[in-house]
Amino acid sequence: MQVGVTDIMLSIRDLRVHYGAAQALFGVDLEVRRGETVALVGANGAGKSSLLKAVMGLIRPSGGAILLDGREVTGSSPAAMAALGVALVPEGREMFGDLTVRENLELGALVLKPGRAELARRLEEVCARFPKLRERLSQRTATLSGGEQQMVAIGRALMARPRLLLMDEPSLGLAPLITDEIFDIIHQLSRSGVTILLVEQNAARGLTASGSAYLLANGRITGQGRSQKLLVDPELRRAFLGAASGNNPAASRLGAAGLTNIRLEKEMTTHKTFMPPFRTVEELQAHQLRGLKWTVRHAYEGSSFYREQLDRAGVTPDDIRTLDDLRKLPLTTPEDLRDGYPFPFRAVPYEQIVRIHASSGTTGKRKILGYTQKDLDDWAHFFARCYEMAGVTPLDRVQISVGYGVWTAGAGFQAGVEKLGALAMPVGPGNIDLQCEFFLDLQPTVFCCTASMGLLMAEEIHKRGIADKINIRKVIYGSERSSVSMRKKIADLFGGVELFDIVGMTELYGPGTGIECPHHDCIHYWADYYILEILDPETLAPLPDGEWGEMVVTTLAKEAAPLLRYRTHDITRIIPDPCTCGAVLPRHSRIRGRTDDMFKFRGVNIYPAGIDRLLSEVPGLGSEYQVHLRRDQAGRDHMLLKVERGEGVEARRADELRREVIYLIKHRLMVTPEVEVVAYGDLPRSERKSQRVFDIRITDSVV
């Protein structure tokens, strides 16, 4: 997207600064967009502080121009810059030690001459952001710790309610834990809309706290770009770290600038990719054929169940010569898994199985799957690939709020985080207070959950008023469908986060077998680990690409419990065209529903996903709904659809919304429901999957 002139708050052009005959800045160009945090990183003597002083009017440039909102302010006085909404947090804090905290803070608004009542309001705002200072308002600033003095320095600048905040070395001289606290405050200020130009010697800190950055060395800009990309770009690391190591950080130009703080013990994770090496579809298909041949032979020789199935179908491993021969194999089903309880499809000796996971068992016996060590290693590898595709990096903090225990979810999400090299926070589902506590105190950047849990937490942080105090940038969710309106609500209440739908199932390793593309129009699936077919769920005939049908999977490397043409009951379609994101891996649509959650109403097959989509089209409705099915004494079926009004939508609109929903359902699904519009929040939320279909119709037993 092209940035307009009005989006640029600060523009620096060809800036030069001299101290006598010594030149500090050599033609620096820099821009800061409105609402953005921009970092300027570099070693001591690079010219960072000189640039901030020139902007603030503390030193006069010897050349170039400084523009604020398109207006040239080069050489303006500090008082004039303050009046224009610019404030500086200086290097070394520059406290008046004999004055109290209150007096130091009030100095920040002095040039603006606010009235007594306005001064009190601003002081209260600062104390709300820095609770520690409220307790020390009457204390001499010289008696405070370094971290507390830095809070006073930031608070003093905020007393001017700046539009542009200049911060010079906020971590200088502070212990790591105090630095964490200060940078948490910087994150909060950024999320609240303050535009920040951050000068920081510790490059790792500066880059993780900003959206974009400039690298300054010897008075010149030597690199620029998005901060997250700069952090993990191997070429930039080599260029700026040179021969530096943990034992000798000074061996590079920016070694002392903190780039060596980027987890050098995990150096390989900063440029390792988990994507497959295939560049063409033909290379991928050759890999798939090798995997298919191996899997069929492995299943035939290792599993009594598969040997019996293949013999009955008249197929041997030698019959698999092309990928088209896949269709010679018999289909397998969830019922086959349950019938083989407790170790179905087992194709290796018991002593090679190192772990089991199981399904919930809500439809009968649990489906238990065994894993060899290679199975677990493969799972962790392609789960890390999911995070990579979602743009998660080793510098992210990932709060994992899915189920742990015998389920696959928690273990898979955690293994992928650790394989990637990021920080895993295994919180598990539920415990809303703990979730919020970690959001605030540990500042995770990625939140992993079910769609229902995502909505529950989005509404909770909105209710608690903490959306601008947390740092979630991405939500990775799975385990159930989500409507368009539900996704939008989660994103909006989290403050504009990016959502990624992740897919998977217990039988196929677990979650992580594919993830939503960064362009958010498809799911890329890991075709180097399994083959995906789409079949007509009634005739079981193959369907052409682009048509909706049942997903059937065949694994290519799974040892303990391989799958041969396993019917998943998930409804999706293969998208044949190349993806705009450039990935060679094939893709399918987001899961529309399941063949086993479809219900019949008056002869019509209805999927909950179809109701999802229709409700998303009605402005004024929320994302939560329930379908209640009953049968009266005359044998007629009735469907009651309960839907929520959107947040803030007036109750008097209920009848209008009800009629709109009835119209859409009648004309799109060809059935007429009863509709009840309830207040926002009336329908239950869950940290797990939400039940949305309640079918209490009487059915005759099969004798």
ZIZI-V417524 format. One record per helix or strand of 3 or more residues. SS is the DSSP state (H for helix, E for strand). FROM is the first residue (numbers start at 1). TO is the last residue. Records with the same first field share a line. If there is no record, write none. Layout:
SS: FROM-TO + FROM-TO
This chain:
H: 5-7 + 48-56 + 78-83 + 101-107 + 110-112 + 116-129 + 131-134 + 141-143 + 146-158 + 176-191 + 203-208 + 227-232 + 234-241 + 249-251 + 255-257 + 259-261 + 264-270 + 281-302 + 304-313 + 317-319 + 323-328 + 334-339 + 350-352 + 373-389 + 409-420 + 432-441 + 451-464 + 467-469 + 484-493 + 506-508 + 608-616 + 651-669
E: 8-19 + 22-33 + 37-41 + 63-68 + 86-89 + 164-168 + 195-200 + 212-217 + 220-226 + 355-358 + 368-371 + 397-400 + 423-426 + 446-450 + 474-478 + 498-505 + 510-516 + 523-525 + 530-535 + 549-555 + 566-572 + 599-601 + 604-606 + 621-631 + 637-645 + 674-678 + 693-695
